[in-house]
Amino acid sequence: MHGNYQSKQEGPFSIEIVRIPYDIEREIHQAEIMGMPNVAAYALELREARYRGAPTK
């Protein structure tokens, strides 16, 4: 339970991370059409599921 709307009592706090499937190649194509800067790095992030700013191990 995540609490009740407009309740005076505090409810627990939680965060859920979920994966949502989507067409990665379509997203990259759309970014290219829109002229997104550094689209090659963005495409690599999407294809490999690794943030380019993350520290390397």
C-alpha positions as a Markdown table, in Angstrom:
| # | Residue | x | y | z |
|---|---|---|---|---|
| 1 | Met | 0.0 | 0.0 | 0.0 |
| 2 | His | 1.3 | 3.5 | -0.9 |
| 3 | Gly | -0.9 | 5.6 | 1.4 |
| 4 | Asn | -4.3 | 7.1 | 0.9 |
| 5 | Tyr | -5.0 | 10.3 | -1.1 |
| 6 | Gln | -5.4 | 13.3 | 1.2 |
| 7 | Ser | -4.9 | 11.2 | 4.4 |
| 8 | Lys | -3.5 | 12.9 | 7.4 |
| 9 | Gln | -1.4 | 9.9 | 8.2 |
| 10 | Glu | 1.9 | 9.3 | 6.5 |
| 11 | Gly | 2.1 | 6.4 | 4.2 |
| 12 | Pro | 5.2 | 4.4 | 3.2 |
| 13 | Phe | 7.4 | 5.7 | 0.4 |
| 14 | Ser | 8.7 | 3.4 | -2.4 |
| 15 | Ile | 10.1 | 3.6 | -5.9 |
| 16 | Glu | 9.6 | 1.0 | -8.6 |
| 17 | Ile | 11.9 | 0.8 | -11.7 |
| 18 | Val | 10.2 | -1.0 | -14.6 |
| 19 | Arg | 11.2 | -1.7 | -18.1 |
| 20 | Ile | 8.9 | -0.7 | -20.9 |
| 21 | Pro | 9.5 | -2.2 | -24.3 |
| 22 | Tyr | 9.7 | 0.2 | -27.2 |
| 23 | Asp | 11.2 | 0.3 | -30.7 |
| 24 | Ile | 14.8 | 1.5 | -30.1 |
| 25 | Glu | 15.6 | 1.9 | -33.8 |
| 26 | Arg | 12.5 | 4.0 | -34.4 |
| 27 | Glu | 13.5 | 6.3 | -31.4 |
| 28 | Ile | 17.0 | 6.7 | -32.9 |
| 29 | His | 15.6 | 7.5 | -36.3 |
| 30 | Gln | 13.3 | 10.1 | -34.8 |
| 31 | Ala | 16.2 | 11.7 | -32.9 |
| 32 | Glu | 18.1 | 11.9 | -36.2 |
| 33 | Ile | 15.1 | 13.5 | -38.0 |
| 34 | Met | 14.8 | 16.1 | -35.2 |
| 35 | Gly | 18.5 | 16.9 | -35.4 |
| 36 | Met | 19.4 | 15.8 | -31.9 |
| 37 | Pro | 23.0 | 16.7 | -31.1 |
| 38 | Asn | 25.4 | 13.8 | -30.3 |
| 39 | Val | 22.9 | 11.3 | -31.7 |
| 40 | Ala | 25.6 | 8.6 | -32.2 |
| 41 | Ala | 26.3 | 8.5 | -28.4 |
| 42 | Tyr | 22.5 | 8.5 | -27.7 |
| 43 | Ala | 22.0 | 5.6 | -30.1 |
| 44 | Leu | 24.8 | 3.6 | -28.4 |
| 45 | Glu | 23.1 | 4.2 | -25.0 |
| 46 | Leu | 19.8 | 2.9 | -26.3 |
| 47 | Arg | 21.3 | -0.1 | -28.1 |
| 48 | Glu | 23.6 | -1.2 | -25.2 |
| 49 | Ala | 21.5 | 0.0 | -22.3 |
| 50 | Arg | 24.5 | 1.8 | -20.7 |
| 51 | Tyr | 24.6 | 5.5 | -19.8 |
| 52 | Arg | 27.5 | 7.2 | -21.5 |
| 53 | Gly | 28.3 | 9.2 | -18.3 |
| 54 | Ala | 28.5 | 6.1 | -16.1 |
| 55 | Pro | 31.9 | 5.2 | -14.7 |
| 56 | Thr | 33.6 | 2.3 | -16.4 |
| 57 | Lys | 34.6 | -0.7 | -14.4 |
